[in-house]
Structure formats: structure tokens, C-alpha cells
Amino acid sequence: MKRLIFICLVLFAACKTDEQVMEPWKGRQKVDMIAHWGKPTSIVPDGQGGEVYEYATMLHAPNTGGQSDVFYRVKCFYVHADGIVYNTRCEDSRTPQIDEQ
């Protein structure tokens, strides 16, 4: 159990660092974001006429049974219809996409 808590803390801390890297993209052009980050894993509607560009990276967290649990670090860039990034978010997920809350 302690190992699982440690792994969760490490994943959370790493995602916080990613959020700091993503934050400066707010207010910038979608084309510049794509030129820097590359092709997204998925693009989904943001529910407000814009889109969410999701970039998923597979992570492996060892469990106590000697196998790896697969997690994805999903970086999300929220883009208005005019092509401007208005929000960013990073989350660790069991799937390569984030379910909107």
C-alpha cells in the first residue's frame, strides 16, 4: 500500500511540473502549439465551440506483483474556435483520453 501511495505521489508531482511547462501556452496560437508538441493523440470538442487537443504518453508504474500497471500522462490544451489556447491541464489516467468532468 505504501508503494502505491508513493507511485501516485511521484506521478502527481511529475504532472504538476508538466503543467508548469504547459502554462505559457495560454494565449498562444494553436498552430504554434501543434508545431511544438506535434500531432495530438486525440482532438475532442470542448463543449463551448472549441476543441481540446490531448497528448498522451504511456507510463509504467511497477506494482507489488512484479508486473507494471499502465498509466497515461495526458496533457490537454483547450483551444477557442479562433485558434487561441485558453487553458491547459495535465492528468494521469488509465486511458489515453481524459473523461471530461
N, CA, C and O atoms as a DFTB+ gen file, in Angstrom:
404 C
 N C O
     1  1       0.824      -1.202       0.000
     2  2       0.000       0.000       0.000
     3  2       0.864       1.261       0.000
     4  3       0.563       2.233      -0.693
     5  1       1.949       1.231       0.793
     6  2       2.844       2.386       0.828
     7  2       3.465       2.628      -0.543
     8  3       3.657       3.769      -0.963
     9  1       3.774       1.533      -1.231
    10  2       4.370       1.646      -2.566
    11  2       3.396       2.324      -3.533
    12  3       3.804       3.177      -4.321
    13  1       2.116       1.952      -3.480
    14  2       1.113       2.553      -4.351
    15  2       0.978       4.045      -4.063
    16  3       0.879       4.848      -4.991
    17  1       0.973       4.416      -2.805
    18  2       0.876       5.830      -2.436
    19  2       2.089       6.585      -2.969
    20  3       1.958       7.690      -3.497
    21  1       3.275       5.984      -2.830
    22  2       4.496       6.616      -3.335
    23  2       4.412       6.818      -4.847
    24  3       4.742       7.895      -5.345
    25  1       3.980       5.805      -5.571
    26  2       3.867       5.899      -7.031
    27  2       2.886       6.995      -7.422
    28  3       3.144       7.762      -8.350
    29  1       1.768       7.069      -6.722
    30  2       0.771       8.110      -7.015
    31  2       1.348       9.500      -6.770
    32  3       1.106      10.421      -7.550
    33  1       2.104       9.652      -5.697
    34  2       2.718      10.949      -5.400
    35  2       3.733      11.342      -6.467
    36  3       3.790      12.502      -6.873
    37  1       4.532      10.386      -6.921
    38  2       5.517      10.665      -7.967
    39  2       4.819      11.081      -9.262
    40  3       5.227      12.048      -9.905
    41  1       3.773      10.356      -9.642
    42  2       3.032      10.691     -10.860
    43  2       2.394      12.067     -10.746
    44  3       2.410      12.837     -11.706
    45  1       1.835      12.386      -9.588
    46  2       1.195      13.682      -9.376
    47  2       2.221      14.802      -9.468
    48  3       1.967      15.820     -10.112
    49  1       3.378      14.628      -8.832
    50  2       4.416      15.655      -8.855
    51  2       4.920      15.886     -10.278
    52  3       5.157      17.027     -10.673
    53  1       5.083      14.821     -11.039
    54  2       5.543      14.949     -12.421
    55  2       4.521      15.697     -13.265
    56  3       4.890      16.499     -14.123
    57  1       3.256      15.443     -13.028
    58  2       2.213      16.127     -13.788
    59  2       2.196      17.613     -13.440
    60  3       1.965      18.444     -14.318
    61  1       2.431      17.959     -12.196
    62  2       2.493      19.374     -11.795
    63  2       3.611      20.081     -12.554
    64  3       3.434      21.219     -12.988
    65  1       4.756      19.426     -12.722
    66  2       5.855      20.002     -13.487
    67  2       5.433      20.187     -14.940
    68  3       5.734      21.217     -15.544
    69  1       4.743      19.206     -15.506
    70  2       4.246      19.340     -16.878
    71  2       3.294      20.523     -17.000
    72  3       3.333      21.243     -17.998
    73  1       2.451      20.733     -16.012
    74  2       1.515      21.855     -16.050
    75  2       2.265      23.185     -16.089
    76  3       1.832      24.127     -16.752
    77  1       3.383      23.259     -15.380
    78  2       4.189      24.488     -15.404
    79  2       4.772      24.734     -16.795
    80  3       4.892      25.881     -17.226
    81  1       5.133      23.662     -17.494
    82  2       5.657      23.778     -18.855
    83  2       4.538      24.166     -19.823
    84  3       4.777      24.886     -20.792
    85  1       3.329      23.696     -19.563
    86  2       2.200      23.954     -20.451
    87  2       1.592      25.341     -20.252
    88  3       1.067      25.924     -21.201
    89  1       1.653      25.865     -19.061
    90  2       1.012      27.146     -18.700
    91  2       1.346      28.290     -19.670
    92  3       0.440      29.036     -20.041
    93  1       2.598      28.459     -20.092
    94  2       2.906      29.573     -21.000
    95  2       2.222      29.500     -22.363
    96  3       2.259      30.473     -23.116
    97  1       1.604      28.378     -22.695
    98  2       0.923      28.260     -23.978
    99  2      -0.428      28.960     -23.977
   100  3      -1.006      29.178     -25.042
   101  1      -0.938      29.311     -22.819
   102  2      -2.210      30.048     -22.771
   103  2      -2.039      31.383     -23.492
   104  3      -1.087      32.124     -23.250
   105  1      -2.989      31.666     -24.382
   106  2      -2.961      32.907     -25.153
   107  2      -2.188      32.802     -26.457
   108  3      -2.145      33.763     -27.226
   109  1      -1.582      31.662     -26.720
   110  2      -0.813      31.479     -27.951
   111  2      -1.659      30.772     -29.012
   112  3      -2.726      30.232     -28.722
   113  1      -1.164      30.789     -30.228
   114  2      -1.868      30.219     -31.372
   115  2      -1.804      28.697     -31.378
   116  3      -0.789      28.103     -31.015
   117  1      -2.910      28.074     -31.798
   118  2      -2.983      26.623     -31.937
   119  2      -1.918      26.117     -32.899
   120  3      -1.304      25.083     -32.634
   121  1      -1.684      26.805     -33.998
   122  2      -0.704      26.342     -34.976
   123  2       0.695      26.280     -34.371
   124  3       1.465      25.374     -34.688
   125  1       1.029      27.230     -33.508
   126  2       2.330      27.217     -32.837
   127  2       2.418      26.055     -31.850
   128  3       3.459      25.408     -31.732
   129  1       1.308      25.797     -31.139
   130  2       1.270      24.691     -30.186
   131  2       1.483      23.361     -30.906
   132  3       2.261      22.526     -30.445
   133  1       0.800      23.161     -32.028
   134  2       0.938      21.918     -32.782
   135  2       2.347      21.801     -33.368
   136  3       2.914      20.709     -33.398
   137  1       2.911      22.909     -33.830
   138  2       4.270      22.882     -34.370
   139  2       5.262      22.443     -33.286
   140  3       6.241      21.755     -33.577
   141  1       5.008      22.838     -32.053
   142  2       5.900      22.481     -30.945
   143  2       5.644      21.071     -30.410
   144  3       6.582      20.292     -30.243
   145  1       4.377      20.740     -30.141
   146  2       4.017      19.473     -29.496
   147  2       3.790      18.335     -30.484
   148  3       3.834      17.169     -30.092
   149  1       3.550      18.644     -31.747
   150  2       3.306      17.609     -32.749
   151  2       1.839      17.234     -32.853
   152  3       0.965      17.914     -32.316
   153  1       1.588      16.138     -33.555
   154  2       0.221      15.666     -33.766
   155  2      -0.349      15.167     -32.431
   156  3       0.295      14.371     -31.748
   157  1      -1.557      15.629     -32.051
   158  2      -2.152      15.178     -30.793
   159  2      -2.631      13.726     -30.875
   160  3      -2.883      13.194     -31.956
   161  1      -2.746      13.110     -29.711
   162  2      -3.291      11.759     -29.614
   163  2      -4.762      11.770     -30.003
   164  3      -5.245      10.864     -30.682
   165  1      -5.468      12.809     -29.563
   166  2      -6.876      12.960     -29.926
   167  2      -7.273      14.428     -29.846
   168  3      -6.627      15.236     -29.178
   169  1      -8.354      14.746     -30.548
   170  2      -8.955      16.081     -30.507
   171  2     -10.434      15.873     -30.237
   172  3     -11.116      15.163     -30.976
   173  1     -10.928      16.500     -29.168
   174  2     -12.334      16.362     -28.794
   175  2     -12.948      17.745     -28.616
   176  3     -12.228      18.700     -28.323
   177  1     -14.266      17.873     -28.787
   178  2     -14.924      19.162     -28.565
   179  2     -14.809      19.585     -27.104
   180  3     -14.818      18.748     -26.202
   181  1     -14.703      20.889     -26.882
   182  2     -14.633      21.391     -25.503
   183  2     -16.015      21.737     -24.944
   184  3     -16.133      22.131     -23.784
   185  1     -17.057      21.593     -25.762
   186  2     -18.419      21.890     -25.315
   187  2     -18.763      23.364     -25.388
   188  3     -19.859      23.773     -25.005
   189  1     -17.802      24.183     -25.894
   190  2     -18.034      25.630     -25.990
   191  2     -17.702      26.151     -27.387
   192  3     -17.471      27.347     -27.568
   193  1     -17.678      25.253     -28.374
   194  2     -17.365      25.651     -29.738
   195  2     -15.892      25.523     -30.096
   196  3     -15.511      25.754     -31.243
   197  1     -15.072      25.163     -29.139
   198  2     -13.642      24.970     -29.396
   199  2     -13.285      23.497     -29.335
   200  3     -14.145      22.626     -29.470
   201  1     -11.999      23.232     -29.128
   202  2     -11.515      21.858     -29.097
   203  2     -10.509      21.668     -27.968
   204  3      -9.917      22.620     -27.460
   205  1     -10.337      20.392     -27.592
   206  2      -9.314      20.015     -26.622
   207  2      -8.335      19.108     -27.356
   208  3      -8.709      18.055     -27.870
   209  1      -7.091      19.529     -27.396
   210  2      -6.022      18.749     -28.009
   211  2      -5.343      17.958     -26.902
   212  3      -4.772      18.533     -25.975
   213  1      -5.410      16.623     -27.005
   214  2      -4.873      15.751     -25.962
   215  2      -3.619      15.041     -26.469
   216  3      -3.591      14.494     -27.571
   217  1      -2.590      15.069     -25.633
   218  2      -1.322      14.397     -25.912
   219  2      -1.085      13.389     -24.799
   220  3      -0.888      13.773     -23.646
   221  1      -1.101      12.106     -25.134
   222  2      -0.964      11.048     -24.123
   223  2       0.409      10.384     -24.248
   224  3       0.874      10.078     -25.346
   225  1       1.037      10.174     -23.104
   226  2       2.300       9.455     -23.015
   227  2       2.098       8.266     -22.093
   228  3       1.610       8.421     -20.974
   229  1       2.472       7.077     -22.558
   230  2       2.295       5.875     -21.741
   231  2       3.373       5.828     -20.660
   232  3       4.554       6.050     -20.925
   233  1       2.935       5.533     -19.436
   234  2       3.832       5.385     -18.292
   235  2       3.626       4.000     -17.706
   236  3       2.528       3.448     -17.782
   237  1       4.650       3.449     -17.137
   238  2       4.547       2.152     -16.463
   239  2       4.900       2.356     -15.000
   240  3       5.968       2.878     -14.678
   241  1       4.009       1.949     -14.126
   242  2       4.258       2.014     -12.690
   243  2       4.341       0.591     -12.165
   244  3       3.362      -0.151     -12.249
   245  1       5.485       0.195     -11.628
   246  2       5.596      -1.177     -11.122
   247  2       4.657      -1.408      -9.945
   248  3       4.492      -0.534      -9.094
   249  1       4.049      -2.576      -9.902
   250  2       3.217      -2.908      -8.751
   251  2       3.916      -3.985      -7.931
   252  3       4.976      -4.475      -8.318
   253  1       3.340      -4.343      -6.832
   254  2       3.992      -5.284      -5.915
   255  2       4.100      -6.685      -6.476
   256  3       4.892      -7.476      -5.963
   257  1       3.339      -7.035      -7.509
   258  2       3.397      -8.369      -8.093
   259  2       4.495      -8.525      -9.127
   260  3       4.603      -9.581      -9.751
   261  1       5.312      -7.499      -9.323
   262  2       6.395      -7.576     -10.281
   263  2       6.000      -7.183     -11.691
   264  3       6.860      -7.092     -12.567
   265  1       4.720      -6.948     -11.929
   266  2       4.253      -6.510     -13.235
   267  2       4.150      -4.988     -13.231
   268  3       4.306      -4.349     -12.190
   269  1       3.892      -4.428     -14.381
   270  2       3.706      -2.987     -14.490
   271  2       2.236      -2.668     -14.687
   272  3       1.531      -3.359     -15.423
   273  1       1.791      -1.640     -14.037
   274  2       0.482      -1.065     -14.329
   275  2       0.717       0.029     -15.365
   276  3       1.678       0.792     -15.259
   277  1      -0.151       0.106     -16.356
   278  2      -0.012       1.117     -17.393
   279  2      -0.872       2.318     -17.034
   280  3      -2.055       2.186     -16.720
   281  1      -0.258       3.482     -17.086
   282  2      -0.941       4.755     -16.903
   283  2      -0.586       5.623     -18.098
   284  3       0.394       5.367     -18.799
   285  1      -1.378       6.632     -18.318
   286  2      -1.084       7.611     -19.354
   287  2      -1.020       8.979     -18.711
   288  3      -1.869       9.323     -17.889
   289  1      -0.032       9.752     -19.076
   290  2       0.008      11.168     -18.704
   291  2      -0.615      11.892     -19.873
   292  3      -0.071      11.873     -20.977
   293  1      -1.746      12.530     -19.647
   294  2      -2.478      13.205     -20.718
   295  2      -2.376      14.707     -20.500
   296  3      -2.822      15.244     -19.486
   297  1      -1.776      15.366     -21.480
   298  2      -1.664      16.825     -21.458
   299  2      -2.757      17.372     -22.374
   300  3      -2.855      16.981     -23.537
   301  1      -3.567      18.268     -21.849
   302  2      -4.691      18.830     -22.599
   303  2      -4.486      20.317     -22.839
   304  3      -4.124      21.066     -21.931
   305  1      -4.723      20.726     -24.069
   306  2      -4.684      22.137     -24.443
   307  2      -6.081      22.496     -24.958
   308  3      -6.550      21.933     -25.948
   309  1      -6.733      23.430     -24.283
   310  2      -8.078      23.865     -24.654
   311  2      -7.943      25.054     -25.601
   312  3      -7.286      26.045     -25.282
   313  1      -8.579      24.940     -26.777
   314  2      -8.413      25.938     -27.829
   315  2      -9.774      26.502     -28.224
   316  3     -10.690      25.752     -28.562
   317  1      -9.901      27.841     -28.180
   318  2     -11.124      28.501     -28.654
   319  2     -11.277      28.289     -30.155
   320  3     -10.335      27.895     -30.843
   321  1     -12.471      28.558     -30.643
   322  2     -12.757      28.427     -32.074
   323  2     -11.857      29.344     -32.914
   324  3     -11.617      29.067     -34.090
   325  1     -11.360      30.431     -32.316
   326  2     -10.480      31.349     -33.052
   327  2      -9.023      30.883     -33.080
   328  3      -8.159      31.583     -33.607
   329  1      -8.747      29.696     -32.512
   330  2      -7.406      29.132     -32.578
   331  2      -6.462      29.547     -31.470
   332  3      -5.254      29.334     -31.577
   333  1      -6.990      30.137     -30.403
   334  2      -6.154      30.588     -29.286
   335  2      -6.297      29.603     -28.118
   336  3      -7.412      29.246     -27.737
   337  1      -5.167      29.168     -27.556
   338  2      -5.176      28.284     -26.390
   339  2      -5.658      29.095     -25.183
   340  3      -5.089      30.139     -24.864
   341  1      -6.710      28.609     -24.513
   342  2      -7.241      29.335     -23.371
   343  2      -7.074      28.605     -22.047
   344  3      -7.288      29.199     -20.990
   345  1      -6.697      27.335     -22.077
   346  2      -6.494      26.611     -20.816
   347  2      -5.624      25.393     -21.092
   348  3      -5.546      24.912     -22.223
   349  1      -4.975      24.904     -20.047
   350  2      -4.188      23.683     -20.133
   351  2      -4.458      22.848     -18.892
   352  3      -4.870      23.361     -17.852
   353  1      -4.217      21.555     -19.026
   354  2      -4.431      20.655     -17.890
   355  2      -3.611      19.393     -18.127
   356  3      -3.430      18.963     -19.266
   357  1      -3.123      18.812     -17.052
   358  2      -2.396      17.557     -17.115
   359  2      -3.014      16.616     -16.095
   360  3      -3.336      17.010     -14.974
   361  1      -3.173      15.359     -16.508
   362  2      -3.781      14.376     -15.607
   363  2      -3.247      12.996     -15.943
   364  3      -3.018      12.678     -17.110
   365  1      -3.049      12.184     -14.927
   366  2      -2.696      10.787     -15.146
   367  2      -3.984       9.980     -15.203
   368  3      -4.889      10.169     -14.390
   369  1      -4.053       9.076     -16.180
   370  2      -5.287       8.352     -16.463
   371  2      -4.960       6.908     -16.830
   372  3      -3.841       6.603     -17.240
   373  1      -5.928       6.038     -16.681
   374  2      -5.769       4.658     -17.127
   375  2      -6.017       4.506     -18.623
   376  3      -5.722       3.459     -19.199
   377  1      -6.557       5.548     -19.253
   378  2      -6.823       5.538     -20.696
   379  2      -6.077       6.707     -21.341
   380  3      -5.734       7.669     -20.654
   381  1      -5.821       6.639     -22.655
   382  2      -5.114       7.736     -23.303
   383  2      -5.952       8.984     -23.520
   384  3      -5.460       9.958     -24.091
   385  1      -7.198       8.981     -23.082
   386  2      -8.033      10.181     -23.130
   387  2      -8.558      10.478     -21.737
   388  3      -8.651       9.592     -20.887
   389  1      -8.894      11.725     -21.521
   390  2      -9.457      12.137     -20.235
   391  2     -10.958      12.307     -20.406
   392  3     -11.416      12.970     -21.336
   393  1     -11.720      11.701     -19.499
   394  2     -13.164      11.921     -19.494
   395  2     -13.424      13.283     -18.877
   396  3     -12.947      13.579     -17.781
   397  1     -14.173      14.100     -19.577
   398  2     -14.498      15.431     -19.048
   399  2     -15.418      15.299     -17.846
   400  3     -16.297      14.438     -17.800
   401  1     -15.195      16.161     -16.889
   402  2     -15.959      16.104     -15.632
   403  2     -17.120      17.057     -15.663
   404  3     -17.872      17.144     -14.693
